[in-house]
Amino acid sequence: MNMKTFTLLTTLFAISSSLWAQNTSTEETNSSGNSGDTKFVLTGYGYSGMTIEGKGKEQKSTFGETGFAPIFIWKASKNLFFEGEVEFILLGEGLDIELEYANVNLIMNKYMTLRAGKFLSPFGTFQEKLHPAWINKMVSKPLGFGHGAVGPDAEIGFDLRGGVPLGSSKMNYSLYVSNGPILRTGVEEENEAGMLEYGNIVDNNKNKAIGGRIGFLPFSNSSLEIGVSAQTAKGGNNDSIFFYNKKNNAMDALEYNNIGTKSYALDLSYVKSLAFIKGTLDIKGQLNNVTVDKADYADLIDSTKYSFKNVTQSYYVQLAYRPNMLRNKFFNKTELVGRYSALKSPEESKWGEEETQLTIGLNYWASWRSVIKFNYQITQNGGNESEPAILIQFVTGF
């Protein structure tokens, strides 16, 4: 652990301990003797659907992935609670089980909470707040925000978060220290050299990722939120890779211990009921950018080494309209949604690609947490080949 990370951790714990001591002292004075009572809540969601892909003779259809995600919340005392989510997904290759998050939370005061464990990354808002199937207004995720996401999707470490009033405005914040990403060197999968792997249970070096997000809500009704996120980390490891370099006719050593990564995200959310359109307007958007220091990688086929400018970017913009002010009971449960997303990864890498995606959808809300989604989606790659798809999903929360 380097000095910068150690200083940040000790400062974080010093502040937390001081605030916790002050808060505990006040609570003990006002306690009625019931602070040891515990409470348990089981919630979550389930989903299933159908996918129709391709066109003409190459079109195929299948009932889509089915999933079940129970969420466990245990409140040990007034200021201490645990939360965890396990997702069971039935895919074509079988059952996939993943621990989405599991963390312990300590409420320091009404402005600050400390949590430790695995948590959804507060890098932007999509992964932490919008990706669950019953919240995501689309069946699919935006390009670069699903599997192989641009930017972290989960962290394992410590997070200090909260919110403060600013007159009629508000601000929320999150500051975390985690294991951070791991740089893939291409030894296991050559075509993945230069990619980052997130949510690592074990770190591969002594450095830790430091990141955070600040959100600003300028209006008193909290209809608009603008957020800025950033993360810096060392993604390399201390092991050197040796390979025969055909160009030099000798063994070559590739080192990755000082490879750094810098990431940032910008996000926006605007939700407001507007009388003149007889409904609710919901606008979401996020831009992710990840930069990895320049490094040499081995081309095992040609026995040479190569490097590239390792910058990956993705973004999406989404617009939803629900006419919930209409008197018609059917139409006020419907919702029109449109989303445009794009992904651009390093052109000279073996995994480089450039894609855009347009998705339009119609949702029917059977209840406030149960929805049937109908999507038409067109994905276009750099070669101008389009891939149309019809996506249907039925989701219910509980």
Order of alpha helices (4+ residues) and beta strands (2+ residues): alpha-beta-beta-beta-beta-beta-beta-beta-beta-beta-beta-beta-beta-beta-beta-beta-beta-beta-beta-beta-beta-beta-beta-beta
